[in-house]
Amino acid sequence: METHYSPISCSLHDELLALATLRRAVQIIWRDSDGTEHQATATITDVFSRKAQEFLQLSSGEEIRLDHLVNVDGKAFEGHC
């Protein structure tokens, strides 16, 4: 069950776009809608919007809602709305 979407700050969004442009593998930690923490090392291939929510897509094909991010490339994202 998905929760209400809380947009992340513009500066964090810009950092994600920059990482996608660099096309290098980064460590990503996020929590799913049930609160389970996941971790991956992958390349961010896209940052996009769908149905008024923002996502990033990984080289693995996985999509992660931006407000579920905890840490990306050593930068804390959690709590930054």
C-alpha positions as CSV (number, residue, x, y, z in Angstrom):
1,M,0.0,0.0,0.0
2,E,1.5,3.3,-1.1
3,T,1.6,6.3,1.3
4,H,1.1,9.9,0.4
5,Y,3.9,11.3,-1.8
6,S,6.2,13.9,-0.1
7,P,8.4,15.7,-2.7
8,I,12.1,15.9,-1.9
9,S,13.9,19.3,-1.9
10,C,15.0,20.8,-5.2
11,S,18.7,20.6,-4.2
12,L,18.4,16.8,-3.6
13,H,16.5,16.4,-6.8
14,D,19.3,18.3,-8.6
15,E,21.9,16.0,-7.1
16,L,20.0,12.9,-8.4
17,L,20.0,14.5,-11.9
18,A,23.7,15.1,-11.7
19,L,24.4,11.5,-10.6
20,A,22.3,10.3,-13.5
21,T,24.3,12.4,-15.9
22,L,27.6,11.0,-14.6
23,R,26.4,7.5,-15.4
24,R,28.5,5.9,-12.6
25,A,27.5,3.3,-10.1
26,V,26.4,4.7,-6.7
27,Q,25.2,3.0,-3.5
28,I,21.5,3.6,-2.9
29,I,19.5,2.8,0.3
30,W,15.7,3.1,0.4
31,R,12.7,1.9,2.2
32,D,9.7,0.4,0.5
33,S,6.1,1.3,1.4
34,D,6.2,-1.4,4.1
35,G,9.3,0.2,5.7
36,T,11.7,-2.6,4.7
37,E,15.1,-1.2,3.9
38,H,16.8,-2.2,0.6
39,Q,20.3,-1.5,-0.7
40,A,21.8,-1.6,-4.2
41,T,24.8,-0.4,-6.1
42,A,23.7,0.7,-9.5
43,T,23.7,3.5,-12.1
44,I,20.8,6.0,-12.0
45,T,19.6,6.0,-15.6
46,D,16.6,8.3,-15.2
47,V,14.8,10.7,-12.9
48,F,11.1,11.1,-13.9
49,S,7.6,11.9,-12.8
50,R,4.5,9.6,-13.0
51,K,1.0,10.4,-11.6
52,A,2.3,13.3,-9.5
53,Q,5.1,11.3,-8.0
54,E,8.8,11.3,-8.7
55,F,11.0,8.3,-9.3
56,L,14.5,7.3,-10.2
57,Q,15.2,4.3,-12.4
58,L,18.3,2.1,-11.9
59,S,20.3,0.3,-14.5
60,S,18.7,-2.9,-13.1
61,G,15.3,-1.6,-14.3
62,E,14.1,-1.0,-10.7
63,E,12.1,2.1,-10.0
64,I,12.3,3.9,-6.6
65,R,10.0,6.6,-5.4
66,L,12.2,9.6,-4.4
67,D,10.6,10.1,-1.0
68,H,11.6,6.5,-0.2
69,L,15.3,7.3,-0.5
70,V,17.4,7.1,2.7
71,N,20.9,7.6,1.3
72,V,22.4,8.0,-2.2
73,D,26.1,8.0,-2.8
74,G,26.8,8.7,0.9
75,K,24.3,11.6,1.1
76,A,21.4,11.3,3.5
77,F,18.0,11.9,1.9
78,E,15.7,10.7,4.6
79,G,13.6,13.5,6.2
80,H,14.5,16.0,3.5
81,C,11.1,17.1,2.2
